[in-house]
Amino acid sequence: MTASTTSRTTGLRSRTAAVGAIAVAGALLLTGCGDQTKGSDSTKAGSAPLADKLPSEIRSKGVIRVGSDIAYAPVEYKDDAGKVVGIDPDIAAAMGKQLGVEFKFENGTFDTLIGGLAAKRYDVAMSAMTDTKDRQEGIDSETGKKVGAGVDFVDYFTAGVSLYTNKGDDQGIKTWDDLCGKTIAVQRNTFSHDLAKDQAKKCKDDGKGTLKIQDFATNPEAETRMRAKGADVVSADYPVAAYSVKTSGGGKYFEIVGDQVEAGPYGIAVAKGNTELRDALQAAVQAIIDNGEYEKIIKKWGVEDGAVTEAKVNGGS
């Protein structure tokens, strides 16, 4: 099953995206993955080329605390042994070699991660988080009101958004406009949630019926709701949707419907004002792009089309 990427013209914020092929899931099944959150002798600050770019308190501790919703396979999740694995942990481990620190992933619900940065529970948030202007500026995307200081992002990947349904029950859904009169399940405060709210307004304005939105703390909860017939469709980032379609029920539970919607860059979020850490992370991402480690990781997970060639700061729109 394949899906192309199309641009929405329904009042959504413009995004530029490239997305991985469905091979993301197949590659995952064929590739053995270890715990990428553990440091090694080679990651000690004394031998790391970019260690001096880090804030002194992080360099002395040797750890960057990462807030992450570790239930978003294949981006980050726990394997059968309980180890944190996925695209993000692999990229973080490669960055750790450059910076001489361990990236320690700490589980939290997605909608609390930016607040966790503000409360200094985490040093960064890395969790398939789309870099948007609203998040940069601390704006609630629904009300348009400022609710926080915002964050800076170091962009490291791009991904589109997909719709998927119970297998054999697509209900004629091909585009987001087909969702009017349906019920969608999404993970709370994600880009998919924003898209759903935008589409619900469009359905109402066009007089085409109500799009009901059910939001959950995690994407697996949204999928469970759909499996129980409590929702018609789920939306998630394409690599995640593709993985679920390939693996859930041995590939018998779900199917992707329609084309991908353009989304934007994933970014590592850093609290505003923490520019020294932000710039160190940018240098580390660029270093692994330049030395080929990034390409190896992206190929390992079968998501080459989402690769970036430059580690931008606040590249989202």
KOLZASE-859251 format. One record per residue (C-alpha): residue number from 0; residue in three letters; chain; x, y, z. Coordinates in Angstrom, 2 decimals. Layout:
REM residues N
<node NUM,'ALA','A',<X,Y,Z>>
...
END
This chain:
REM residues 317
<node 0,'MET','A',<0.00,0.00,0.00>>
<node 1,'THR','A',<1.34,3.42,-0.91>>
<node 2,'ALA','A',<0.20,6.96,-0.37>>
<node 3,'SER','A',<1.36,10.18,-1.95>>
<node 4,'THR','A',<1.68,13.53,-0.27>>
<node 5,'THR','A',<-0.82,16.25,-1.11>>
<node 6,'SER','A',<-1.30,19.78,0.11>>
<node 7,'ARG','A',<-4.46,20.80,1.96>>
<node 8,'THR','A',<-6.14,24.02,0.89>>
<node 9,'THR','A',<-8.77,24.17,3.62>>
<node 10,'GLY','A',<-7.37,27.01,5.69>>
<node 11,'LEU','A',<-4.64,24.96,7.39>>
<node 12,'ARG','A',<-1.26,26.47,8.07>>
<node 13,'SER','A',<1.13,25.74,5.21>>
<node 14,'ARG','A',<3.60,22.95,5.78>>
<node 15,'THR','A',<6.44,21.50,3.71>>
<node 16,'ALA','A',<6.93,17.79,4.23>>
<node 17,'ALA','A',<8.62,14.69,2.94>>
<node 18,'VAL','A',<7.56,11.33,4.24>>
<node 19,'GLY','A',<8.97,7.82,4.55>>
<node 20,'ALA','A',<7.77,4.94,2.43>>
<node 21,'ILE','A',<5.59,2.20,3.92>>
<node 22,'ALA','A',<8.85,0.30,4.26>>
<node 23,'VAL','A',<9.22,2.04,7.63>>
<node 24,'ALA','A',<7.34,-0.83,9.17>>
<node 25,'GLY','A',<8.88,-3.60,7.15>>
<node 26,'ALA','A',<12.35,-2.31,7.88>>
<node 27,'LEU','A',<11.52,-2.22,11.56>>
<node 28,'LEU','A',<10.46,-5.84,11.56>>
<node 29,'LEU','A',<13.63,-6.89,9.78>>
<node 30,'THR','A',<16.04,-4.86,11.88>>
<node 31,'GLY','A',<17.16,-5.76,15.38>>
<node 32,'CYS','A',<17.26,-2.80,17.70>>
<node 33,'GLY','A',<19.01,-2.37,21.02>>
<node 34,'ASP','A',<18.53,0.23,23.71>>
<node 35,'GLN','A',<19.85,3.46,22.21>>
<node 36,'THR','A',<19.53,5.53,25.38>>
<node 37,'LYS','A',<22.60,4.18,27.15>>
<node 38,'GLY','A',<25.92,5.94,27.03>>
<node 39,'SER','A',<29.29,4.31,26.39>>
<node 40,'ASP','A',<32.94,5.09,26.96>>
<node 41,'SER','A',<33.05,6.84,23.59>>
<node 42,'THR','A',<30.40,9.33,24.75>>
<node 43,'LYS','A',<32.42,10.71,27.64>>
<node 44,'ALA','A',<32.82,14.45,27.39>>
<node 45,'GLY','A',<36.61,14.32,27.29>>
<node 46,'SER','A',<36.68,12.53,23.95>>
<node 47,'ALA','A',<33.61,14.12,22.37>>
<node 48,'PRO','A',<34.22,16.71,19.62>>
<node 49,'LEU','A',<31.33,19.01,20.58>>
<node 50,'ALA','A',<31.37,18.69,24.36>>
<node 51,'ASP','A',<32.58,22.24,24.90>>
<node 52,'LYS','A',<29.44,23.60,23.25>>
<node 53,'LEU','A',<27.21,22.30,26.04>>
<node 54,'PRO','A',<26.21,24.32,29.11>>
<node 55,'SER','A',<28.66,23.51,31.88>>
<node 56,'GLU','A',<26.01,22.02,34.22>>
<node 57,'ILE','A',<24.92,19.50,31.59>>
<node 58,'ARG','A',<28.48,18.71,30.61>>
<node 59,'SER','A',<29.37,18.00,34.24>>
<node 60,'LYS','A',<26.33,15.76,34.77>>
<node 61,'GLY','A',<26.89,13.92,31.50>>
<node 62,'VAL','A',<23.14,13.54,30.94>>
<node 63,'ILE','A',<20.48,15.31,28.88>>
<node 64,'ARG','A',<17.02,14.54,30.24>>
<node 65,'VAL','A',<14.60,13.94,27.36>>
<node 66,'GLY','A',<10.85,14.27,27.83>>
<node 67,'SER','A',<9.13,11.90,25.41>>
<node 68,'ASP','A',<5.82,10.14,24.88>>
<node 69,'ILE','A',<7.31,6.66,24.53>>
<node 70,'ALA','A',<4.26,5.11,22.90>>
<node 71,'TYR','A',<4.63,6.28,19.30>>
<node 72,'ALA','A',<6.23,3.43,17.39>>
<node 73,'PRO','A',<8.40,3.47,15.38>>
<node 74,'VAL','A',<9.55,6.95,16.42>>
<node 75,'GLU','A',<9.97,6.05,20.09>>
<node 76,'TYR','A',<8.57,3.07,21.98>>
<node 77,'LYS','A',<9.54,0.24,24.29>>
<node 78,'ASP','A',<10.46,-3.12,22.81>>
<node 79,'ASP','A',<9.48,-6.47,24.29>>
<node 80,'ALA','A',<12.36,-6.22,26.76>>
<node 81,'GLY','A',<11.19,-2.80,27.96>>
<node 82,'LYS','A',<14.05,-0.92,26.28>>
<node 83,'VAL','A',<13.43,2.46,24.65>>
<node 84,'VAL','A',<14.01,2.12,20.91>>
<node 85,'GLY','A',<13.08,3.90,17.71>>
<node 86,'ILE','A',<14.09,6.65,15.32>>
<node 87,'ASP','A',<14.42,9.36,18.00>>
<node 88,'PRO','A',<16.47,7.29,20.47>>
<node 89,'ASP','A',<18.85,6.25,17.69>>
<node 90,'ILE','A',<19.35,9.85,16.56>>
<node 91,'ALA','A',<19.80,10.96,20.17>>
<node 92,'ALA','A',<22.43,8.27,20.79>>
<node 93,'ALA','A',<24.40,9.43,17.75>>
<node 94,'MET','A',<24.17,13.02,18.97>>
<node 95,'GLY','A',<25.37,11.86,22.39>>
<node 96,'LYS','A',<28.60,10.63,20.86>>
<node 97,'GLN','A',<29.24,14.10,19.49>>
<node 98,'LEU','A',<28.38,15.87,22.73>>
<node 99,'GLY','A',<29.82,13.42,25.23>>
<node 100,'VAL','A',<26.57,12.89,27.11>>
<node 101,'GLU','A',<23.83,10.31,27.52>>
<node 102,'PHE','A',<20.35,11.23,26.31>>
<node 103,'LYS','A',<18.10,9.77,28.98>>
<node 104,'PHE','A',<14.52,9.31,27.76>>
<node 105,'GLU','A',<11.83,9.89,30.39>>
<node 106,'ASN','A',<8.23,8.95,29.65>>
<node 107,'GLY','A',<5.46,11.56,29.75>>
<node 108,'THR','A',<2.18,12.21,27.97>>
<node 109,'PHE','A',<2.66,14.31,24.85>>
<node 110,'ASP','A',<0.51,17.21,26.00>>
<node 111,'THR','A',<2.64,17.72,29.13>>
<node 112,'LEU','A',<6.09,17.79,27.50>>
<node 113,'ILE','A',<6.38,21.52,26.81>>
<node 114,'GLY','A',<5.12,22.25,30.31>>
<node 115,'GLY','A',<7.76,19.85,31.59>>
<node 116,'LEU','A',<10.43,21.95,29.89>>
<node 117,'ALA','A',<9.10,25.09,31.55>>
<node 118,'ALA','A',<9.11,23.31,34.92>>
<node 119,'LYS','A',<12.68,22.07,34.25>>
<node 120,'ARG','A',<11.68,18.41,34.58>>
<node 121,'TYR','A',<13.38,17.87,31.23>>
<node 122,'ASP','A',<16.23,19.54,29.40>>
<node 123,'VAL','A',<14.67,18.87,26.00>>
<node 124,'ALA','A',<11.56,17.29,24.51>>
<node 125,'MET','A',<12.08,14.85,21.65>>
<node 126,'SER','A',<8.89,13.09,20.70>>
<node 127,'ALA','A',<7.93,13.38,17.02>>
<node 128,'MET','A',<6.98,16.96,17.88>>
<node 129,'THR','A',<6.13,19.11,14.87>>
<node 130,'ASP','A',<7.91,22.46,14.87>>
<node 131,'THR','A',<5.19,25.11,14.50>>
<node 132,'LYS','A',<5.08,28.87,14.98>>
<node 133,'ASP','A',<2.41,28.45,17.66>>
<node 134,'ARG','A',<4.67,26.21,19.73>>
<node 135,'GLN','A',<7.63,28.52,19.16>>
<node 136,'GLU','A',<5.61,31.47,20.45>>
<node 137,'GLY','A',<3.64,29.69,23.19>>
<node 138,'ILE','A',<0.29,30.18,21.45>>
<node 139,'ASP','A',<-2.72,27.93,22.00>>
<node 140,'SER','A',<-3.56,26.91,18.43>>
<node 141,'GLU','A',<-7.28,26.68,19.19>>
<node 142,'THR','A',<-7.83,29.98,21.00>>
<node 143,'GLY','A',<-4.97,32.00,19.52>>
<node 144,'LYS','A',<-4.05,33.15,23.02>>
<node 145,'LYS','A',<-0.54,33.14,24.48>>
<node 146,'VAL','A',<-0.29,30.46,27.14>>
<node 147,'GLY','A',<3.45,30.15,27.69>>
<node 148,'ALA','A',<6.90,31.40,26.83>>
<node 149,'GLY','A',<7.20,29.06,23.87>>
<node 150,'VAL','A',<10.15,26.90,22.87>>
<node 151,'ASP','A',<12.92,26.80,20.30>>
<node 152,'PHE','A',<13.25,23.83,17.98>>
<node 153,'VAL','A',<16.22,22.09,16.38>>
<node 154,'ASP','A',<14.71,20.38,13.34>>
<node 155,'TYR','A',<15.91,16.90,12.41>>
<node 156,'PHE','A',<13.24,15.11,10.31>>
<node 157,'THR','A',<10.06,15.74,8.32>>
<node 158,'ALA','A',<6.81,13.76,8.32>>
<node 159,'GLY','A',<3.35,13.96,6.81>>
<node 160,'VAL','A',<0.02,13.04,8.41>>
<node 161,'SER','A',<-2.24,10.14,7.41>>
<node 162,'LEU','A',<-5.75,8.89,8.06>>
<node 163,'TYR','A',<-6.42,5.22,8.76>>
<node 164,'THR','A',<-9.50,3.15,9.47>>
<node 165,'ASN','A',<-10.44,-0.34,10.54>>
<node 166,'LYS','A',<-9.51,-2.66,7.70>>
<node 167,'GLY','A',<-12.30,-3.17,5.20>>
<node 168,'ASP','A',<-14.31,-0.32,6.70>>
<node 169,'ASP','A',<-13.02,2.86,5.07>>
<node 170,'GLN','A',<-16.54,4.34,4.85>>
<node 171,'GLY','A',<-15.67,6.14,1.66>>
<node 172,'ILE','A',<-13.02,8.29,3.35>>
<node 173,'LYS','A',<-10.43,9.46,0.84>>
<node 174,'THR','A',<-9.75,13.05,1.88>>
<node 175,'TRP','A',<-10.16,15.19,4.99>>
<node 176,'ASP','A',<-13.33,16.69,3.48>>
<node 177,'ASP','A',<-14.86,13.21,3.65>>
<node 178,'LEU','A',<-14.68,13.39,7.46>>
<node 179,'CYS','A',<-17.73,15.64,7.79>>
<node 180,'GLY','A',<-20.36,13.68,9.71>>
<node 181,'LYS','A',<-17.74,11.22,11.03>>
<node 182,'THR','A',<-15.91,10.73,14.34>>
<node 183,'ILE','A',<-12.11,10.98,14.43>>
<node 184,'ALA','A',<-9.84,9.77,17.23>>
<node 185,'VAL','A',<-6.49,11.53,17.72>>
<node 186,'GLN','A',<-3.72,11.94,20.23>>
<node 187,'ARG','A',<-4.21,15.12,22.22>>
<node 188,'ASN','A',<-2.32,18.30,21.29>>
<node 189,'THR','A',<-0.65,16.74,18.27>>
<node 190,'PHE','A',<-0.56,18.20,14.78>>
<node 191,'SER','A',<-3.26,15.65,13.84>>
<node 192,'HIS','A',<-5.41,17.15,16.60>>
<node 193,'ASP','A',<-4.88,20.62,15.12>>
<node 194,'LEU','A',<-5.81,19.36,11.65>>
<node 195,'ALA','A',<-8.95,17.73,13.01>>
<node 196,'LYS','A',<-10.05,20.94,14.72>>
<node 197,'ASP','A',<-9.45,22.91,11.53>>
<node 198,'GLN','A',<-11.45,20.38,9.52>>
<node 199,'ALA','A',<-14.31,20.39,12.05>>
<node 200,'LYS','A',<-14.62,24.15,11.60>>
<node 201,'LYS','A',<-14.57,23.77,7.83>>
<node 202,'CYS','A',<-17.28,21.08,7.93>>
<node 203,'LYS','A',<-19.45,23.40,10.03>>
<node 204,'ASP','A',<-18.82,26.46,7.85>>
<node 205,'ASP','A',<-19.61,24.45,4.71>>
<node 206,'GLY','A',<-22.78,23.01,6.22>>
<node 207,'LYS','A',<-21.66,19.45,5.55>>
<node 208,'GLY','A',<-22.27,18.00,8.98>>
<node 209,'THR','A',<-20.37,17.75,12.24>>
<node 210,'LEU','A',<-16.93,16.21,12.57>>
<node 211,'LYS','A',<-16.74,14.86,16.09>>
<node 212,'ILE','A',<-13.28,14.74,17.68>>
<node 213,'GLN','A',<-12.24,12.34,20.42>>
<node 214,'ASP','A',<-8.80,13.08,21.84>>
<node 215,'PHE','A',<-6.65,10.75,23.92>>
<node 216,'ALA','A',<-3.40,10.89,25.85>>
<node 217,'THR','A',<-1.71,8.37,23.53>>
<node 218,'ASN','A',<-2.13,7.19,19.96>>
<node 219,'PRO','A',<-2.70,3.52,20.98>>
<node 220,'GLU','A',<-5.71,4.70,23.01>>
<node 221,'ALA','A',<-7.12,6.38,19.91>>
<node 222,'GLU','A',<-6.61,3.17,17.95>>
<node 223,'THR','A',<-8.32,1.12,20.66>>
<node 224,'ARG','A',<-11.31,3.44,20.47>>
<node 225,'MET','A',<-11.58,2.93,16.73>>
<node 226,'ARG','A',<-11.18,-0.83,17.06>>
<node 227,'ALA','A',<-14.17,-0.77,19.43>>
<node 228,'LYS','A',<-16.21,1.13,16.79>>
<node 229,'GLY','A',<-16.28,4.23,18.95>>
<node 230,'ALA','A',<-14.59,6.24,16.17>>
<node 231,'ASP','A',<-14.55,5.99,12.40>>
<node 232,'VAL','A',<-10.97,7.02,11.71>>
<node 233,'VAL','A',<-7.64,7.82,13.38>>
<node 234,'SER','A',<-5.06,10.37,12.27>>
<node 235,'ALA','A',<-1.33,10.15,13.06>>
<node 236,'ASP','A',<2.04,10.96,11.54>>
<node 237,'TYR','A',<2.58,8.78,8.50>>
<node 238,'PRO','A',<5.48,6.67,9.87>>
<node 239,'VAL','A',<3.32,5.85,12.90>>
<node 240,'ALA','A',<0.23,5.10,10.82>>
<node 241,'ALA','A',<2.26,2.90,8.49>>
<node 242,'TYR','A',<3.75,0.98,11.41>>
<node 243,'SER','A',<0.32,0.40,12.97>>
<node 244,'VAL','A',<-1.16,-0.76,9.68>>
<node 245,'LYS','A',<1.74,-3.18,9.13>>
<node 246,'THR','A',<1.93,-4.64,12.63>>
<node 247,'SER','A',<-1.43,-4.36,14.44>>
<node 248,'GLY','A',<-3.15,-7.71,14.44>>
<node 249,'GLY','A',<-0.49,-9.00,12.09>>
<node 250,'GLY','A',<-1.59,-6.41,9.54>>
<node 251,'LYS','A',<-5.27,-7.35,9.81>>
<node 252,'TYR','A',<-6.62,-4.44,11.87>>
<node 253,'PHE','A',<-6.11,-1.19,9.97>>
<node 254,'GLU','A',<-5.67,0.37,6.52>>
<node 255,'ILE','A',<-4.43,3.78,5.39>>
<node 256,'VAL','A',<-7.02,5.78,3.45>>
<node 257,'GLY','A',<-6.37,8.65,1.06>>
<node 258,'ASP','A',<-3.23,10.68,0.64>>
<node 259,'GLN','A',<-0.91,12.10,3.21>>
<node 260,'VAL','A',<-1.35,15.69,4.28>>
<node 261,'GLU','A',<1.67,17.95,4.32>>
<node 262,'ALA','A',<2.90,18.50,7.84>>
<node 263,'GLY','A',<6.36,19.75,8.64>>
<node 264,'PRO','A',<9.60,19.24,10.51>>
<node 265,'TYR','A',<10.04,17.29,13.70>>
<node 266,'GLY','A',<12.01,19.39,16.16>>
<node 267,'ILE','A',<13.87,18.84,19.42>>
<node 268,'ALA','A',<12.24,21.37,21.75>>
<node 269,'VAL','A',<14.35,23.50,24.10>>
<node 270,'ALA','A',<13.07,26.13,26.54>>
<node 271,'LYS','A',<13.30,29.71,25.32>>
<node 272,'GLY','A',<16.47,31.37,26.52>>
<node 273,'ASN','A',<18.43,28.12,26.69>>
<node 274,'THR','A',<20.35,29.11,23.59>>
<node 275,'GLU','A',<23.62,27.43,24.54>>
<node 276,'LEU','A',<21.96,24.02,24.71>>
<node 277,'ARG','A',<19.93,24.74,21.58>>
<node 278,'ASP','A',<23.02,25.63,19.58>>
<node 279,'ALA','A',<24.90,22.58,20.88>>
<node 280,'LEU','A',<22.06,20.33,19.75>>
<node 281,'GLN','A',<21.99,22.01,16.35>>
<node 282,'ALA','A',<25.72,21.42,15.97>>
<node 283,'ALA','A',<25.30,17.77,16.98>>
<node 284,'VAL','A',<22.49,17.12,14.51>>
<node 285,'GLN','A',<24.47,18.77,11.74>>
<node 286,'ALA','A',<27.55,16.74,12.67>>
<node 287,'ILE','A',<25.76,13.39,12.37>>
<node 288,'ILE','A',<24.25,14.50,9.07>>
<node 289,'ASP','A',<27.70,15.41,7.78>>
<node 290,'ASN','A',<29.46,12.25,9.03>>
<node 291,'GLY','A',<26.86,9.83,7.67>>
<node 292,'GLU','A',<25.52,8.49,10.99>>
<node 293,'TYR','A',<22.17,10.18,10.41>>
<node 294,'GLU','A',<21.77,8.56,6.99>>
<node 295,'LYS','A',<22.48,5.12,8.45>>
<node 296,'ILE','A',<19.78,5.58,11.09>>
<node 297,'ILE','A',<17.21,6.88,8.61>>
<node 298,'LYS','A',<17.89,3.96,6.25>>
<node 299,'LYS','A',<17.73,1.48,9.14>>
<node 300,'TRP','A',<14.14,2.55,9.84>>
<node 301,'GLY','A',<13.15,2.84,6.18>>
<node 302,'VAL','A',<12.23,6.53,6.36>>
<node 303,'GLU','A',<14.71,8.03,3.90>>
<node 304,'ASP','A',<12.14,10.37,2.34>>
<node 305,'GLY','A',<11.83,12.20,5.67>>
<node 306,'ALA','A',<15.55,12.94,5.93>>
<node 307,'VAL','A',<16.85,16.51,6.20>>
<node 308,'THR','A',<20.19,17.85,5.02>>
<node 309,'GLU','A',<20.38,20.82,7.38>>
<node 310,'ALA','A',<19.72,21.14,11.10>>
<node 311,'LYS','A',<17.60,24.29,11.14>>
<node 312,'VAL','A',<16.46,26.21,14.19>>
<node 313,'ASN','A',<12.75,27.08,14.21>>
<node 314,'GLY','A',<12.23,26.04,10.60>>
<node 315,'GLY','A',<8.53,25.32,11.11>>
<node 316,'SER','A',<5.76,27.65,9.98>>
END
